[in-house]
Amino acid sequence: MVGTFALLGFPPFGSFVGELLILSALVSSRQMLVFAAFCILITMSFVAMARTIFPMIWGEPHEKHDWPRQTFLAASPKIGFLVILIVLGIYIPPVVNGLIVQVATSLGGP
């Protein structure tokens, strides 16, 4: 569900900021026809995604399954990757930061 919201451009995800920047640039350049088309396309993508994904999230399953409980050993890789993701979201090591800056510079960034 979180991934779907990120793809659809809901706040606080980065795609939401991108959509706002596109919309504000269209308004400031007085491209109202393109602005309206963009808003319609965003709405259509939300409705299409919602019709597909939301029944899977909140609907009742057709069959009842008794899934076995997952052991800590089986869940530990997922927990490890989650910890790495959280740590990298809070602190980026200087080596990785330098690599990102080099890539951005080679692509014409600041």
C-alpha distances in whole Angstrom, upper triangle without the diagonal:
4,5,5,6,9,10,11,13,11,14,14,13,16,15,16,19,20,20,22,24,25,25,28,30,30,31,33,35,35,33,32,32,30,28,27,26,24,22,23,21,18,18,18,15,13,15,15,11,10,13,12,8,8,11,10,7,10,13,16,16,20,21,21,21,22,21,23,22,21,24,24,26,23,20,22,21,18,19,21,19,17,20,21,18,19,22,22,20,23,26,27,30,33,33,30,30,33,32,29,32,34,32,31,35,35,33,35,33,35
4,5,5,6,9,10,11,10,11,11,10,13,13,13,17,18,18,20,22,23,23,26,28,28,29,32,33,34,32,31,31,29,27,27,26,23,22,23,21,18,18,19,16,14,16,17,13,13,16,15,11,12,15,13,11,14,17,19,20,23,25,24,24,25,23,25,23,22,25,24,25,23,20,21,20,17,17,19,17,15,18,18,15,16,19,19,17,19,22,23,27,29,30,26,27,30,29,26,29,31,29,28,32,33,30,32,30,32
4,5,5,6,9,10,10,12,12,10,12,12,13,16,16,17,19,21,21,23,25,26,27,29,31,32,33,31,30,30,27,26,26,25,22,21,22,19,16,18,18,15,13,16,15,12,13,16,14,11,12,15,14,12,15,18,21,21,24,25,25,24,26,24,25,24,23,25,25,26,23,20,22,20,16,18,19,16,15,18,18,15,16,19,18,17,20,22,23,26,29,29,25,25,28,27,24,27,29,26,26,30,30,28,30,28,30
4,5,5,6,9,9,12,13,11,13,12,13,16,16,16,18,21,20,21,24,25,25,27,30,31,31,29,28,28,25,23,23,22,19,18,19,16,14,14,14,11,10,12,12,8,9,12,11,8,10,13,12,11,14,16,19,20,22,24,25,25,26,25,27,26,25,28,28,29,26,23,25,23,20,21,23,20,18,22,22,19,20,23,22,20,23,26,26,29,32,32,28,28,31,30,27,29,31,28,28,31,32,29,31,30,32
4,5,5,6,6,8,10,8,11,10,10,13,14,13,15,18,18,19,21,23,24,25,27,29,29,27,26,26,24,22,22,21,18,17,18,16,13,13,14,12,9,12,13,10,10,13,13,10,11,15,14,12,15,18,21,22,25,27,27,27,29,27,29,28,27,30,29,30,28,25,26,25,21,22,24,21,19,22,22,19,19,22,21,19,22,25,25,29,31,32,28,28,31,29,26,29,31,28,27,31,32,29,31,29,31
4,5,5,6,8,8,6,8,7,8,11,12,12,14,16,17,18,20,22,22,24,26,27,28,26,26,26,23,21,22,21,18,17,19,16,13,15,16,13,11,15,15,12,13,16,16,13,14,18,17,15,18,21,24,25,28,29,29,29,30,28,30,29,27,30,29,30,27,24,25,24,20,21,22,19,17,20,20,16,17,20,19,16,19,22,22,25,28,28,24,24,27,26,23,25,27,25,23,27,28,25,27,25,27
4,5,8,11,12,9,10,7,9,12,12,11,14,16,16,17,20,21,21,23,25,26,27,25,25,24,21,20,20,19,16,16,16,14,11,13,13,10,10,13,13,10,12,15,14,12,14,17,16,16,19,21,24,24,27,29,30,29,31,29,31,30,29,31,31,31,29,26,27,25,22,23,24,21,20,23,22,18,20,23,21,19,22,24,24,27,29,29,26,25,28,26,23,26,28,25,24,27,28,25,26,25,27
4,6,9,11,9,11,8,8,12,11,10,13,15,15,15,18,20,19,21,24,25,25,23,22,22,19,17,17,16,13,12,13,11,8,10,11,8,6,10,11,8,10,13,13,12,13,16,16,16,18,20,24,25,27,29,30,30,32,31,33,32,31,34,33,34,31,29,30,28,25,26,27,24,23,25,25,21,22,25,24,21,24,27,27,30,32,32,29,28,31,29,26,28,30,27,26,29,30,27,28,27,29
4,7,8,6,7,5,4,8,8,7,9,12,12,13,15,17,17,19,21,22,23,21,21,21,18,16,17,17,13,12,14,12,9,11,13,10,9,13,14,12,13,17,17,15,16,20,20,18,20,23,27,28,30,33,33,33,35,33,35,34,33,35,34,35,33,30,31,29,25,26,27,24,22,25,24,21,21,24,22,19,22,25,25,28,30,31,27,26,29,28,24,26,28,26,24,27,28,25,26,24,26
4,6,6,9,7,5,9,11,10,11,14,15,14,16,19,19,20,22,24,25,23,22,23,21,18,19,19,15,14,16,15,11,12,15,12,10,13,15,13,13,17,17,15,15,19,19,17,19,22,25,27,30,32,32,32,34,32,34,33,32,34,33,34,32,29,30,29,25,26,27,24,22,24,24,20,20,23,22,19,21,24,25,29,31,32,28,27,30,29,26,28,30,28,26,29,31,28,29,27,28
3,5,8,8,5,8,11,10,10,13,15,15,16,19,20,20,22,24,25,24,24,25,23,20,21,21,18,16,19,18,14,15,18,16,14,17,19,17,16,20,21,18,18,22,22,20,21,24,28,29,32,34,34,34,35,34,35,34,32,34,33,35,33,29,30,29,25,25,27,24,21,23,23,19,19,22,21,17,19,22,23,27,29,30,27,25,29,28,25,26,29,27,25,28,30,28,28,26,27
4,7,9,7,8,11,12,12,14,16,17,18,20,22,22,24,26,27,26,26,27,25,22,23,24,20,19,21,20,17,18,21,18,16,20,21,19,19,22,23,20,20,23,23,21,22,26,29,30,33,35,35,34,35,33,35,33,31,33,31,33,31,28,28,27,24,23,24,22,19,20,21,17,16,19,18,14,16,19,20,24,26,27,24,23,26,26,23,24,27,26,24,27,29,26,27,24,25
4,6,6,7,9,10,12,13,15,16,17,19,21,22,23,25,27,25,25,26,23,21,23,22,19,18,20,19,15,17,19,17,15,19,20,17,18,21,21,18,19,23,22,20,22,25,29,29,33,34,34,34,35,32,34,32,30,32,31,32,30,27,27,25,22,22,23,20,18,20,19,15,15,18,16,13,16,19,19,23,25,26,22,21,24,24,20,22,25,23,21,25,26,24,25,22,23
4,5,5,6,9,10,11,13,14,16,17,19,20,21,23,25,23,24,25,22,20,22,21,18,18,20,18,15,18,20,17,17,20,21,19,20,23,23,21,22,26,25,23,25,28,32,32,35,37,37,36,38,35,36,35,33,34,33,34,32,29,29,27,24,24,24,21,19,21,20,16,16,19,16,13,16,18,18,22,23,24,20,19,22,21,18,19,22,20,18,21,23,20,21,18,20
4,5,5,6,9,10,10,12,14,15,16,18,20,21,22,21,21,22,19,17,19,18,14,14,17,15,12,15,16,14,13,17,18,16,17,21,20,19,20,24,23,22,24,27,30,31,34,36,36,36,37,35,37,35,34,36,34,35,33,30,30,28,25,26,26,23,21,23,22,19,19,22,19,17,20,22,21,25,26,27,23,22,24,23,20,21,24,21,19,22,24,21,22,20,21
4,5,5,6,9,10,11,12,14,15,17,18,20,21,20,20,21,18,16,17,17,14,13,16,15,11,13,16,14,13,17,18,16,17,21,21,19,20,24,24,22,24,27,30,32,34,36,37,37,38,36,38,37,35,37,36,37,35,32,32,30,27,28,28,25,23,25,25,21,21,23,21,18,21,23,23,27,28,29,26,24,27,26,23,24,26,24,22,25,26,23,24,22,23
4,5,5,6,9,10,10,12,14,15,16,18,20,19,19,21,18,16,18,18,15,15,18,17,14,16,19,17,16,20,21,20,21,24,25,23,24,27,27,26,28,31,34,35,38,40,40,40,41,39,41,39,38,39,38,39,37,34,34,32,29,29,29,26,24,26,25,21,21,23,21,18,20,22,22,25,26,28,24,22,25,25,21,21,24,22,20,22,24,21,21,19,20
4,5,5,6,9,10,11,12,14,15,17,18,17,18,19,16,14,17,16,13,13,16,15,12,16,18,16,16,20,20,19,21,24,24,23,24,28,28,26,29,31,35,36,38,40,41,41,42,40,42,40,38,40,39,40,37,35,35,32,30,30,30,27,26,27,26,22,23,25,22,19,22,24,23,26,27,28,24,23,25,24,20,21,23,21,18,21,22,19,19,17,19
4,5,5,6,9,10,11,12,14,15,16,15,15,16,13,11,13,13,9,10,13,12,9,12,15,13,13,17,18,17,19,22,22,21,22,26,26,25,27,30,33,34,37,39,40,40,42,40,42,41,39,41,40,41,39,36,36,34,31,32,32,29,28,29,28,25,25,27,25,22,25,27,26,30,31,31,28,26,28,27,24,25,27,24,22,25,26,22,22,21,23
4,5,5,6,8,10,11,12,14,15,15,15,16,14,11,14,15,11,11,14,14,12,14,17,16,16,19,21,20,21,24,25,24,24,28,29,27,29,32,35,37,39,42,42,42,44,42,44,43,41,43,42,43,41,38,38,36,33,34,34,31,29,31,30,26,26,28,26,23,25,27,27,30,31,32,29,27,29,29,25,25,28,26,23,25,27,24,23,21,22
4,5,5,6,9,10,10,12,14,14,15,17,14,12,15,16,12,13,17,16,14,17,19,18,19,22,23,22,24,27,28,27,28,31,32,30,32,35,38,40,42,44,45,45,47,45,46,45,43,45,44,44,42,39,39,37,34,35,35,32,30,32,30,27,27,28,26,23,25,27,26,29,30,31,28,25,27,27,23,23,25,23,20,22,24,21,20,18,19
4,6,5,6,9,10,11,12,11,12,13,10,9,12,12,9,11,14,13,12,15,17,16,17,20,21,21,23,26,26,26,27,31,31,30,32,34,38,39,42,44,45,45,47,45,47,46,44,46,45,45,43,40,41,38,36,36,36,33,32,33,32,28,29,31,28,25,28,29,28,32,32,33,29,27,29,28,25,25,27,24,21,24,25,21,21,19,21
4,5,5,6,9,10,11,10,10,12,9,6,9,11,8,8,12,12,11,14,16,16,17,19,21,21,22,25,26,26,27,30,31,30,31,34,38,39,41,44,45,45,47,46,48,47,45,47,46,47,45,42,42,40,37,38,38,35,33,35,34,31,31,33,30,28,30,32,31,34,35,36,33,31,32,32,28,28,30,28,25,27,28,25,24,23,24
4,5,5,6,9,10,10,11,13,12,9,12,14,12,12,16,16,15,17,20,20,20,23,25,24,25,28,30,29,30,33,34,33,34,37,41,42,45,47,48,48,50,48,50,49,47,49,48,49,47,44,44,42,39,40,40,37,35,36,35,32,31,33,31,28,30,31,31,34,34,36,33,30,32,32,28,28,30,28,25,27,28,25,24,22,23
4,5,5,6,8,9,11,13,11,9,13,14,12,13,17,17,16,19,21,21,22,25,26,26,27,30,31,31,32,35,36,35,37,39,43,44,46,49,50,50,52,50,52,51,49,51,49,50,48,45,45,43,40,41,41,37,36,37,36,33,33,34,32,29,31,32,31,34,34,35,32,30,31,31,27,27,28,26,23,25,26,23,21,20,21
4,6,5,6,5,7,9,7,6,10,11,9,11,14,15,14,17,19,19,20,23,24,25,26,29,30,30,31,34,35,35,36,38,42,43,46,48,49,50,52,50,52,51,50,52,51,51,49,46,47,44,42,42,43,39,38,40,38,35,35,37,34,31,33,35,34,37,37,38,35,33,34,34,30,30,31,29,26,28,29,25,24,23,25
4,5,5,6,6,10,9,7,10,12,11,12,15,16,16,18,20,21,22,24,26,26,27,30,32,31,32,35,37,36,37,39,43,45,47,50,51,51,53,52,54,53,51,54,52,53,51,48,49,46,43,44,44,41,39,41,40,36,36,38,36,33,35,36,36,39,39,40,37,35,36,36,32,32,34,32,29,30,32,28,27,26,27
4,5,8,9,13,12,10,14,16,15,15,19,20,19,21,24,24,25,27,29,30,31,33,35,34,35,38,40,38,40,42,46,48,50,53,54,54,56,54,56,55,53,55,54,55,53,50,50,48,45,45,45,42,41,42,41,37,37,39,36,33,35,36,36,39,38,39,37,34,35,35,32,31,33,31,27,29,30,27,25,24,25
4,6,8,11,10,10,13,15,14,16,19,19,20,22,24,24,26,28,29,30,31,34,35,35,36,39,40,40,41,43,47,49,51,53,55,55,57,55,57,56,55,57,55,56,54,51,51,49,46,47,47,43,42,44,42,39,39,40,38,35,37,38,37,40,40,40,38,35,36,36,32,31,33,31,28,29,30,26,25,24,25
4,6,9,9,9,11,13,14,15,17,18,19,21,23,24,25,27,29,30,31,33,35,35,36,39,40,40,41,43,47,48,50,53,54,55,57,56,58,57,56,58,57,58,55,52,53,51,48,48,49,45,44,45,44,41,41,43,40,37,39,41,40,43,43,44,41,38,39,39,35,35,36,34,31,32,33,30,28,28,29
4,6,6,6,9,10,11,12,14,15,16,18,20,21,23,24,26,27,28,30,32,32,33,36,38,37,39,41,44,46,48,51,52,53,55,53,56,55,54,56,55,56,53,51,51,49,46,47,47,44,42,44,43,39,40,42,39,36,39,40,39,42,42,43,40,38,39,38,34,34,36,33,30,32,32,29,27,27,29
4,5,5,6,8,10,10,12,14,15,16,18,20,21,22,24,26,27,28,30,31,32,35,36,36,37,39,42,44,46,49,50,51,54,52,55,54,53,56,55,56,53,50,51,49,46,47,48,44,43,45,44,40,40,42,40,37,39,41,41,44,44,45,42,39,41,40,36,36,38,36,33,34,35,31,30,30,31
4,5,5,6,9,10,11,12,14,15,16,18,20,21,22,24,26,27,29,30,31,33,35,35,36,38,41,43,44,48,49,50,53,52,54,54,53,55,55,56,53,50,51,49,46,47,48,44,43,45,44,41,41,43,41,38,41,43,42,45,45,46,42,41,42,41,37,37,39,36,33,35,36,32,31,31,33
4,5,5,6,9,10,10,12,14,15,16,18,20,21,22,24,26,27,28,29,32,33,33,35,36,40,41,43,46,47,48,51,49,52,51,50,52,52,52,50,47,48,46,43,44,45,41,40,42,41,37,38,40,38,35,38,39,38,42,42,42,39,37,39,37,34,34,35,32,30,32,32,28,28,28,30
4,5,5,6,9,10,11,12,14,15,17,18,20,21,22,24,26,27,27,30,32,31,33,35,38,40,42,45,46,47,49,48,50,50,48,51,50,51,48,46,47,44,41,42,43,40,38,40,39,36,36,38,36,33,35,37,37,40,41,41,38,36,38,37,33,33,35,32,30,32,32,29,28,27,29
4,5,5,6,9,10,11,12,14,15,17,18,20,21,22,25,25,26,29,31,30,31,33,37,38,40,43,45,46,48,47,50,49,48,51,51,52,49,46,47,45,42,43,44,41,39,42,41,37,38,40,38,35,38,40,39,43,43,44,41,39,41,40,36,36,38,35,33,35,36,32,32,31,33
4,5,5,6,9,10,10,12,14,15,16,18,20,21,23,24,25,27,29,29,31,32,36,37,38,41,43,44,47,46,48,48,47,50,49,50,47,45,46,44,41,42,43,40,38,41,40,36,37,40,37,35,37,39,39,42,43,43,39,38,40,38,35,36,37,34,32,34,34,30,31,30,32
4,5,5,6,9,10,11,12,14,15,16,18,20,21,22,23,26,27,27,29,30,34,35,37,40,42,42,45,43,46,45,44,47,46,47,44,42,43,40,37,39,40,36,35,37,36,33,33,36,34,31,34,36,35,38,39,39,36,34,36,35,31,32,34,31,28,31,31,27,28,27,29
4,5,5,6,9,10,11,12,14,15,16,18,20,21,21,24,26,25,27,28,32,34,36,39,40,41,43,42,45,44,43,46,46,47,44,41,42,40,37,38,39,36,34,37,36,33,33,36,34,31,33,36,36,39,40,41,37,36,38,37,33,34,36,33,30,33,34,30,30,29,31
4,5,5,6,9,10,11,12,14,15,16,18,20,20,23,25,25,26,27,31,32,34,37,39,40,43,42,44,44,44,46,46,47,44,42,43,41,38,40,41,37,36,39,38,34,35,38,36,33,36,38,38,42,43,43,39,38,40,39,35,36,38,35,33,36,36,32,33,32,34
4,5,5,6,9,10,10,12,14,15,17,18,19,22,23,23,25,26,30,31,32,35,37,38,41,40,42,42,41,44,44,45,42,39,41,39,35,37,38,35,33,36,36,32,33,36,34,31,34,36,36,39,40,40,37,36,38,36,33,34,35,32,30,33,33,30,30,30,32
4,5,5,6,9,10,11,12,14,16,16,17,20,21,21,23,24,28,29,31,34,36,36,39,37,40,40,39,41,41,42,39,37,38,36,33,34,35,32,30,33,33,29,30,33,31,28,31,33,33,36,38,38,34,33,36,34,31,32,34,31,29,32,32,29,30,29,31
4,5,5,6,9,10,10,12,14,15,15,18,20,20,21,22,26,28,30,33,34,35,38,37,40,39,39,42,42,43,40,37,39,37,34,35,37,34,32,35,35,31,32,35,33,30,33,36,36,39,41,41,37,36,39,37,34,35,37,34,32,36,36,32,33,32,34
4,5,5,6,8,10,11,12,14,15,17,19,20,21,22,25,27,28,31,33,34,37,36,39,39,39,42,42,43,40,37,39,37,34,36,37,34,33,36,35,32,33,36,34,32,35,37,37,40,42,42,38,38,40,38,35,37,38,35,33,37,37,33,34,33,36
4,6,5,6,8,10,11,12,13,16,17,18,19,20,24,25,27,30,31,32,35,33,36,36,35,38,39,39,36,34,36,34,30,32,34,30,29,32,32,28,30,33,31,29,32,34,34,37,39,39,35,35,37,35,32,34,35,32,31,34,34,30,32,31,34
4,6,5,6,9,10,10,11,14,15,15,16,18,22,23,25,28,29,30,33,32,35,34,34,37,37,38,35,33,34,33,29,31,33,30,28,31,31,27,28,31,30,27,30,33,33,37,39,39,35,35,37,36,32,34,36,33,32,35,35,32,33,32,34
4,5,5,6,9,10,10,12,14,15,16,17,20,22,23,27,28,30,32,32,35,35,35,38,38,40,37,34,36,35,31,33,35,32,30,34,34,30,31,35,33,31,34,37,37,40,42,42,39,38,41,39,36,38,40,37,35,39,39,36,37,36,38
4,5,5,6,9,10,12,13,15,16,16,20,21,22,25,27,28,31,31,34,34,34,37,37,38,35,33,35,34,30,32,34,31,30,33,33,30,31,35,33,31,34,37,37,40,42,42,38,38,40,38,35,38,39,36,35,38,38,35,36,36,38
4,6,5,6,8,10,11,12,14,15,18,19,21,24,25,26,29,28,31,31,30,33,34,35,32,30,32,30,27,29,30,27,26,30,30,26,28,31,30,28,31,33,33,37,39,39,35,35,38,36,33,35,37,34,33,36,36,33,35,34,36
4,5,5,5,8,10,10,11,12,16,17,19,22,24,25,28,27,30,30,30,33,34,35,32,30,32,31,27,29,31,28,27,30,31,27,28,32,31,28,31,34,35,38,40,41,37,37,40,38,35,37,39,36,35,39,39,36,38,36,39
4,6,6,7,9,11,11,11,15,16,18,21,23,24,27,27,30,31,31,34,35,37,33,31,34,33,29,31,34,31,29,33,33,30,31,35,34,32,35,38,38,41,44,44,40,40,43,41,38,40,42,39,38,42,42,39,40,39,42
4,6,6,7,9,11,11,14,15,16,19,21,22,25,24,28,28,28,32,33,34,30,29,31,30,27,29,31,28,27,31,31,28,30,33,32,30,34,36,36,39,42,42,38,38,41,39,36,39,40,37,37,40,40,37,39,38,41
4,6,5,6,9,10,13,14,16,18,20,20,23,22,25,25,25,29,29,31,27,25,28,27,23,25,28,25,24,27,28,25,26,30,29,27,30,33,33,37,39,39,35,36,39,37,34,37,39,36,35,39,39,36,38,37,39
4,5,5,6,7,11,13,15,18,19,20,23,22,25,26,26,29,30,32,29,26,29,28,25,26,29,27,25,28,29,26,27,31,30,28,31,34,35,38,41,41,37,38,41,39,36,39,41,38,37,41,41,38,40,39,41
4,5,5,5,8,10,12,15,16,18,21,21,24,25,26,29,30,32,29,27,30,29,26,28,31,29,27,30,32,29,30,33,33,31,34,37,38,41,44,44,40,41,44,42,39,42,44,41,40,44,44,42,44,42,45
4,6,6,8,8,11,13,14,15,18,18,21,22,22,26,27,28,25,23,27,26,23,25,27,25,24,28,29,26,27,31,31,29,32,35,36,39,41,41,38,39,42,40,37,40,42,39,39,43,43,40,42,41,43
4,6,9,10,13,15,15,16,18,18,21,21,21,25,25,27,24,22,25,25,21,23,26,24,22,25,27,24,25,29,29,27,30,33,33,37,40,40,36,37,40,38,36,39,41,38,38,42,42,40,42,40,42
4,7,9,12,15,15,16,19,19,22,22,23,26,27,30,27,25,28,28,24,25,28,27,25,28,30,27,27,31,32,30,32,35,36,40,43,43,39,40,43,42,39,42,44,42,41,45,45,43,45,43,45
4,6,9,12,13,15,18,18,22,22,24,27,29,31,28,26,29,29,26,27,31,29,27,31,32,30,30,34,35,33,35,38,39,42,46,46,42,43,46,44,42,45,47,44,44,47,48,45,47,46,48
4,6,9,9,12,15,16,20,21,23,26,28,30,27,26,29,30,27,28,31,30,28,32,34,32,32,36,36,35,37,40,41,44,48,48,44,45,48,47,44,47,49,47,46,50,50,48,50,49,51
4,5,7,9,12,13,17,19,20,24,26,28,25,24,28,28,25,27,30,29,28,31,33,31,32,36,36,35,37,40,41,44,47,47,43,45,48,46,44,47,49,46,46,50,50,48,50,49,51
4,7,10,13,15,19,21,23,26,29,30,27,27,30,30,28,30,33,32,31,34,36,34,35,39,39,38,41,44,44,47,50,50,46,48,51,49,47,50,51,48,49,52,52,50,52,51,54
4,6,10,12,16,18,20,24,27,28,25,25,29,29,27,29,32,31,30,34,36,34,35,39,39,38,41,44,44,47,50,50,46,48,51,49,47,51,52,49,50,53,53,51,54,52,55
4,7,9,13,15,18,21,24,26,23,23,27,27,25,27,30,30,29,32,34,33,34,37,38,37,40,42,43,46,49,49,46,47,50,49,47,50,52,49,50,54,53,51,54,53,55
4,6,9,12,14,18,21,22,20,20,24,24,22,24,27,27,27,30,32,31,32,35,36,36,38,40,41,43,47,46,43,45,48,46,45,49,50,47,48,52,52,50,53,51,54
4,6,9,12,15,19,20,18,18,22,23,22,23,26,27,26,29,31,31,31,34,36,35,38,40,41,43,46,46,43,45,48,47,45,49,50,48,49,53,53,51,54,52,54
4,6,9,12,15,17,14,14,18,19,18,20,23,23,23,25,28,27,28,31,32,32,35,37,38,39,43,42,40,42,45,43,42,46,47,45,46,49,49,48,51,49,51
4,6,9,13,14,12,13,16,18,17,18,21,22,22,24,27,27,28,30,32,32,34,36,37,39,42,42,39,42,45,43,42,46,47,45,46,50,50,49,52,50,52
4,6,10,12,10,10,14,16,15,16,19,20,19,21,24,24,25,27,29,30,31,33,34,36,40,39,37,39,42,41,40,44,45,43,44,48,48,47,50,48,50
4,7,8,6,7,10,12,12,12,15,17,17,19,21,21,22,25,26,27,29,30,31,33,36,36,34,36,39,37,37,40,42,40,41,45,45,44,47,45,47
4,5,5,6,9,11,12,12,14,17,17,18,20,22,22,24,26,27,29,30,31,32,36,35,33,36,39,37,37,40,42,40,42,45,45,45,48,46,47
4,5,5,6,9,10,9,11,14,14,15,17,19,20,21,23,24,26,27,28,29,32,32,30,33,36,35,34,38,39,38,40,43,43,43,46,44,45
4,6,5,8,10,10,11,14,15,16,17,19,20,21,23,25,26,27,28,28,32,31,29,32,35,33,34,37,38,37,39,42,42,42,45,43,45
4,6,7,8,10,11,13,14,16,17,19,20,22,23,24,26,27,28,28,32,31,29,32,35,33,33,36,37,36,38,41,41,41,44,42,44
4,6,5,6,9,10,11,12,15,16,17,19,20,21,23,24,25,26,30,29,27,30,33,31,31,34,36,34,36,39,39,39,41,40,41
4,5,5,6,9,10,10,12,14,15,16,18,20,21,22,23,23,27,27,25,27,30,29,29,32,34,32,34,37,38,37,40,38,40
4,5,5,6,9,10,11,12,14,15,16,18,20,21,21,22,25,24,22,25,27,26,26,29,31,29,31,34,34,34,37,35,37
4,5,5,6,9,10,10,12,14,15,16,19,20,20,22,25,25,22,24,27,26,25,29,30,29,30,33,34,33,36,34,36
4,6,5,6,9,10,11,12,14,15,17,18,19,20,24,24,22,24,27,26,26,29,31,30,31,34,35,34,37,35,36
4,5,5,6,9,10,11,12,14,16,16,17,18,21,21,19,21,24,23,23,27,28,27,29,32,32,32,35,33,34
4,5,5,6,9,10,10,12,14,15,15,16,20,19,17,19,22,21,20,24,25,24,26,29,29,29,32,30,31
4,5,5,6,9,10,11,13,14,15,17,21,21,18,20,23,22,21,25,27,25,26,29,30,30,32,30,31
4,5,5,6,9,10,11,12,13,15,19,19,17,19,22,22,21,24,26,25,26,29,31,30,32,30,31
4,5,5,6,8,10,10,11,12,16,16,13,15,19,18,18,21,23,22,23,26,27,27,29,27,28
4,6,5,6,9,10,10,13,16,17,14,15,19,18,16,20,22,21,21,25,26,25,27,25,26
4,6,5,6,9,10,13,17,18,15,16,20,20,18,21,23,23,23,26,28,27,29,26,27
4,5,5,6,8,10,14,15,13,14,17,18,17,19,22,22,22,25,27,27,28,26,26
4,5,5,5,8,11,12,10,11,14,14,13,16,18,18,18,21,23,23,25,22,22
4,6,7,11,14,15,12,12,16,16,14,16,19,19,19,22,24,23,24,22,22
4,7,10,13,15,13,13,16,17,16,17,21,21,20,23,25,25,26,23,23
4,6,9,12,10,10,13,15,14,15,18,19,19,21,23,24,25,22,21
4,6,8,7,6,10,11,10,12,15,15,16,18,20,20,22,19,19
4,6,5,6,9,10,11,12,14,16,17,18,20,21,23,20,20
4,6,5,6,9,10,10,12,14,15,16,18,20,21,19,18
4,5,5,6,9,10,11,13,14,15,17,19,20,18,18
4,5,5,6,9,10,11,12,14,15,17,19,17,17
4,5,5,6,9,10,11,12,14,15,17,14,14
4,5,5,6,9,10,10,12,14,15,14,13
4,5,5,6,9,10,11,12,14,13,14
4,5,5,6,9,10,11,13,11,12
4,5,5,6,9,10,11,9,9
4,5,5,6,9,10,9,10
4,5,5,6,9,9,11
4,5,5,6,5,7
4,5,5,5,6
4,5,7,10
4,6,9
4,7
4
